[in-house]
Amino acid sequence: MKGHARNVMTERVTAVGPDTPLEAVARILVAGRFGGVPVVGPDGKVLGFLSEKDLMTALLQSSNADRAAGDVMAREPTVIDEFETTDAVMALMRDRQVDHVLVAREGRLVGIITPLDVLRFFVEHVIPPPPEVG
């Protein structure tokens, strides 16, 4: 497939800061129907990723929902450059079995790629359109 990560990614990304309470993150995930959120610093640099599974585990282990996102986030999220090829993105998601790939420009978050983004790319650019009826 031809293209770059920026052709597959969702640009409008909801992110949280490392000091965001888990209670607020839970509300964001539920309201947005997200599987997780990137955690970024004030300069937009990627610090980590907090998945719904990580959040659920943290909330089940402790009734303290005031803990911060930075305490629970994965500190080594999968981050790629916006000009990484789409083939490399697909291979990365398949080989590492990750559902969220963060897209960065000079370390700053500019997008996210999820399985739905990949499916949308296939439907729009790879799979032939259905035959017209009529």
ZAKOLLUM-467699 format. One record per residue: residue in one letter; x, y, z of N, C-alpha, C in turn. Coordinates in steps of 0.001 Angstrom, whole numbers, plus 524288, in hexadecimal, padded with zeros to 5 digits. Each point is the difference from the previous one (the first is absolute). Layout:
BEGIN
AXYZXYZXYZ ...
end
This chain:
BEGIN
M8034A7FB65800007FCB68049B8000080372804D480000 K7FE58803D37FD0F802FE804D27FFCE7FDAE803EB803C4 G803608031B8023E7FE3C80415803868034C8001E804E4 H7FE95803918035E802C6800BF804EA7FC297FFA38048D A8021A7FFB7804A47FCCA7FFBA804B97FC0F804778002A R8019C8048D7FE2F7FC888048B800227FB357FF3B7FC93 N800387FC587FC337FB807FEDF7FCA87FC157FC5F802A8 V801A27FD6A804247FCBA7FC33802B77FDF8802278052D M802F080361802707FEEE801B48055F7FB268036980083 T7FE0380014804B47FC11803C28019C803048049A80249 E7FEEE804AA7FE03802F680490801B47FE1E8024880527 R7FB028001B800C87FDEE80250804D5800457FBE78044E V803DB8008D80350800F97FC25804147FED2802608054E T7FCE67FD458030D7FF218019480562804827FDD680330 A802C58036C802A28046F7FE648033E7FF448024680572 V802DA7FDD3803B57FFD5801ED805658058A8012B801CD G8005E8030B804158050980116802658013B7FBEC8041C P804E07FF9E801A28017F7FC0D803DB7FD77800CE80556 D7FE2D804BD801267FD8B8011A8050D7FA167FF547FFF2 T7FDCB7FE857FB907FA547FF497FF987FE4B7FB7C8037F P7FC37800EF803807FE267FBC68036A7FD7E7FB917FCDC L800967FB3E801EA7FDCC7FB787FD517FA18800777FF54 E7FD7080268803BD7FA58800C67FF987FEB2803317FB19 A80300804117FF027FF1E803407FB5A8013C7FCF17FB0B V8041D7FCD980014801577FCCE7FB6F7FB997FC267FEDC A7FDDE7FDA0804127FBAD7FC4A7FF4E7FB61802AE7FD5B R7FEC4804AA801B57FBA2802E77FDA8801198013E7FA35 I804D7801607FEC780188801307FA9A7FF727FB257FC95 L801E07FB8E801E77FFB07FB2B7FCF17FA5A7FE677FF04 V7FCC38006B803FF7FA837FE797FF727FD27803C77FC56 A800BB80511800C27FD4A803E37FCCB8019B7FFA47FA44 G8050D7FF227FF14801E37FFCA7FAA47FFF87FA9C7FD9E R7FEC07FC1980333800257FA817FE438056E7FEA07FDF1 F803FF801C6802E48056E7FF147FE91802147FB24802BD G803C77FD6D7FD83802997FB8180253804C08018F80339 G8011D80501800238046680201802F4801408057F7FE40 V803988027C802D18018E805537FEA8805E1800A28008C P8024D8031D7FC7C8058180158800A98009F80399804B5 V8047A7FF9E8026A8015C8038F8044480473803617FDF7 V7FF288051D8001D803D98039F7FDD2801778042280402 G804B98021F7FF52801C980447803417FDCE805237FE05 P801148044B802C57FDF98051C7FE6C801DE801B87FA99 D804667FDDB7FE46802268015B7FADB7FDED7FC707FBAF G7FC5C7FC6B801597FDC87FC717FC22803427FB247FF10 K804627FF78802BE803497FB5D7FF557FD657FB4980283 V800597FB9F7FD467FD957FB28801D9803037FDEA804B1 L7FD217FF0E8043A802507FDD3804C07FE737FA52800D7 G7FB437FE987FE2A7FE197FAB8800DE7FAA57FF407FD9F F7FDAA7FB93801487FABF7FEBF7FE227FD1A7FD4680461 L7FB1780171800C97FCCD7FD998040B7FB687FD487FD60 S8002B7FAD17FFEC7FBDB7FCF57FD757FB777FF2B803C9 E7FB837FEB37FDC17FB737FEF0803458010A7FB5780395 K803007FC3C7FE25801407FB678033580373801928049B D803FC803357FEFB80367801DC8043B7FCDF8032880400 L7FC84803457FE067FCCC8033F803787FC5C7FCA280346 M7FD777FC427FD827FC6F7FC89802C9802ED7FD0380446 T804957FDF77FEAB803237FD1B803CE8016B8037B8049B A801A5804C67FEEB80183803A2804327FB5D8014C8037D L7FB7D800E47FDAC7FB67801568031D7FE177FB5C8032F L8008D7FB3E7FDE57FE5F7FB5F802E6803C07FEBE80479 Q804EB801627FF62803E57FEE5804047FFDE803FC8046B S7FDDD804967FEE97FFFF8041D803EE7FB17803447FF5F S7FDC180166804537FB5D8034C7FFB480185805BB7FF84 N8050C8010C7FFBF801E38055D7FFAA80017801D27FA54 A7FBA4802377FE327FFA4801E47FAA2802C3805387FF4D D802408020980438802E3804F07FFA0805987FF2C7FE1E R8019F7FB147FF7C8053B7FEFF7FDE38005F802817FAA6 A804C18011D7FE58800C4802CD7FB1A801297FC4B7FB79 A7FECA801D57FB4C800F17FCF57FB3F805BE7FE727FF97 G803808037980184805977FEEF7FFB9801BD7FB858036F D7FCED7FEC080405801527FBA9803857FEAD7FAB67FD95 V7FC737FFED7FC477FDE57FB1D7FDF28016D7FF177FA43 M8013D804177FD24800E37FFA17FA55804787FC4D7FE9C A7FFA87FDF07FB4E8045C7FD0D7FDC4804108040D7FE6D R804BE7FF4E801D080409803F07FF13802E67FF577FADC E7FF0C7FBC67FD578027C7FF2B7FAED7FBCF7FEC57FBEE P7FCC6803EC7FEB57FBF67FF077FC1F8026A7FF577FA97 T7FCF87FDDA7FC7E801C27FF677FA9D7FF478053A7FD41 V80459802797FEA57FFF0805267FD838030B7FFA77FAE4 I7FDBF802367FBDC8029E800127FAED7FFFE8058A7FDD5 D80363800EB7FC548003E805057FD557FB88800527FC0A E7FE0A804A67FF1B7FB98800BB7FC73801297FE537FA64 F805007FFAA7FE98801657FE7C7FAAE801A67FA497FF8D E7FF187FCF280422800DE7FA587FFA97FC3D7FDD87FBED T801BF7FC217FD0B7FCA67FDE87FBDB7FB5D7FD0180243 T7FBCD7FFD27FCE97FB6D7FD12801C7801417FA3780098 D803597FDEE7FC9E8018E7FA8280089802AD7FF0B8053C A80367803928018E802B87FF79805047FC298006780491 V7FC26803687FF817FC0B800948041D7FCEE7FAED800A2 M7FE467FDD07FB9D7FCF07FB2080030803407FB8B80244 A804E77FFAC7FE6B8036F7FBE78020D800D4800AE805DD L800BB804CB801AF800D480123805897FB3F7FE6080331 M7FB61801787FE327FB3C7FEA5802E47FF417FA1E80034 R801277FD5A7FBB17FF647FA507FFC6804167FD4980367 D804F88017B7FF57804457FD4E802B57FFF4800EB805E3 R7FEDE804CD8019D7FFEB8013F8059B7FAA87FF228026A Q7FC2A7FEF17FCB37FA987FF44801BF7FE2D8048D80362 V800A9804BB7FDD97FE42804B1802BE7FB4E8024F7FD2E D7FC838024A802FA7FB4D802617FDD780063805E57FF79 H803D880258802898008F805AF7FFE38059E8015E7FEB0 V800AD802A77FB9F80526801E07FE717FFB6805F27FFFE L8035F8026C8030480016805AE8004880382802157FBAB V7FE43804137FD7A802E5802537FBA9802298053D801D9 A8051B800BC7FF2480290804AF801FD80308802DE7FBC0 R800A080504800EF80368803597FCDC803D380267803E6 E804F07FE827FF7C80416801D6803947FE807FF00805B3 G7FDBC7FB61800F97FEA77FE6A8054F7FACF8020680200 R7FD858037E7FD0E7FAFE8023C8019B7FB827FD1B7FD5C L7FC037FEE3802FE7FB837FD0E7FE1E7FD1F802FC7FBB3 V7FF267FD6B7FB897FCF8802587FBB97FB897FC787FE3E G7FFD87FB23801E77FBD37FC7B7FE6E800467FACD802C1 I7FC297FCC17FECA7FFBE7FABA802327FDDA7FC5E7FBCA I801D47FB368000D7FE077FC077FC5D7FDDD7FB7E8033A T7FB127FEB87FEF87FD567FBB5802A57FE417FC117FBDC P7FE277FB73801977FE0E7FC437FC1A7FBBB8024F7FC80 L7FCA7803518021A7FBEB802667FCD08025C803797FBC2 D8043B802C38013B802AE803367FC12802297FC9B7FBA0 V802257FB8380168802247FC637FC1D7FB9B7FDF77FC82 L7FB9E7FE798025C7FB947FE1E7FCED7FDED804427FC59 R7FFA9804C7802027FE318045A7FCC1803A7800CD7FB58 F805237FF9B800E7803D38008D7FBCD7FF2A7FBC87FBDC F7FF267FB24801CA7FF137FBB67FC4F7FB15800FA7FCC3 V7FBCF801858028E7FB17800EA7FD428008C804717FC0C E802C08041B8017A8006C804937FC978042B7FF817FBC4 H804177FCCF800F08046E800047FC688019C7FAAF7FDD3 V7FE507FBC680265801F07FADF7FE667FBB27FC907FDC7 I7FBC87FF66802CB7FBBC7FC8F7FE5B7FD058029E7FB8A P7FF0C7FD1F7FBCB7FD0E8025E7FBA87FA7480167801C2 P7FDD48042C7FDCA7FAB0801798018A7FC127FBE27FE50 P7FBA97FFAA802C77FBFC7FC1B7FE857FDA4801767FAB6 P7FE1F7FC197FD287FD8B801347FAF77FB018032D800CF E7FF118037E7FC647FB5080330800567FB487FCBC7FE70 V7FBD0800BD802D77FB257FD217FF0B7FC63803997FCE6 G7FD927FDDC7FC1F7FC2E8034C7FD617FFF27FF4F7FA8A 
end
